[in-house]
C-alpha cells in the first residue's frame, strides 16, 4: 500500500517492494524553478538502506527523449537529497538500486 502522509510527502513501505519489480508513482511538483527532493530509502525488512543509489532521469514530455541527470546515494541513515532544476515540459523518473555490499 502506497500512501501520502502530507501533501508533499510520499511513503512506499519497504514491505511493499518486490525484488526486480518496477513501481510507478506520479507526483505533481510545485511550479518552481528548483525543488529539493529528499527522503529515506528502506529495505523490505524495514531497515534503512545504506549506500543505495538513486538515478534521476528527465523525460521530455513532447518527444520522450530521456536524459540521465545524475545519481545520488543514501548515507548511513538511508537518507538522500538533491536539488532538481525543474523543466516545465519534462517528467522525472527516479530509479532506486540496492547497495552493492
N, C-alpha and C positions, 0 to 999 in steps of 0.2 A: 504494500500500500504506500503510495507516494502522497504526501500531504503538505500543505502550505501552512507554516506556523505563523508568519507575519506576511504582510503584503510583499515584502522584498526578500523573503527567505524561503528556500525550498529544501526539504529534507527527504532524502531517499534512504531509508534504513538499510544497513548492510545485509540484514537477513533477507531482504527482497531481491538482492542481486544474485545472479547465477553466472558461473564461470563461462566465458565465451559468448555470452548473450549481449546484445546491444539494446540500450534503452533510450528512447527519445522523449525529451521533456521540453516543452515550449514555455518561454517566459517573454514578456514584453519589457524591454529595457526603457527606462525613462528617457525622454527627449533631452539628452545632454551630449556634449562633445566627448566627455570622458566619464568612465564609471569604474569604481573599484570593485572587482569581483574577488570575493574571498570565501573561504569555507574550511571545512574539516572533512577528510575522507576517512571512512570507517571500513574495516574488514567485515565479511559476513558474520563473524563471531562477535561483533560489536567493539572490538579493539580498534584503536586508532592506527591508520595505515601510514607507517613511517617510510618515506622515500618513494611514494607513489608518484607517477608522472601524470601531468595534466597537459594535453595537447590542445592548443587554441587554433581553430580554423575559421577563416572568414569565407563565407559563401556569397557571391554576388547574386542577389535575388532576380536580376534581369537576365543573366546569361549562365548562371550556375557555375561560374568559374570559382575554383577553390584555391585558397592561399593559406598555407600554414603560417600563422603569425609567430608561433614560438611554443615553448614548453616551460612549465614551472613544476616544481617538486614540493612534496609535503615535507615539513620539518619533523622534529622529534615528537611533536604533539599532533601530527596528522594534519596540520594547518597549511594552507597555501593562500596566496594572494597575487593579483596582478592588476595593472591598470590597463583598461581597454579603451582605445580611441574608437568611438562609435561612428560607423558609416551608416547613414540612414537607409541606404539601398542594399544592406547586407544582412545576412543571417549568420549567427555564430554557433559553432559546434565546439563542444568540449569533450574530448575523449580521455578517460581515466585508465591508466595502465598500472597494474600491480607492481610493487617493487621487485627488483631482481636481487633477492638475498635469501 
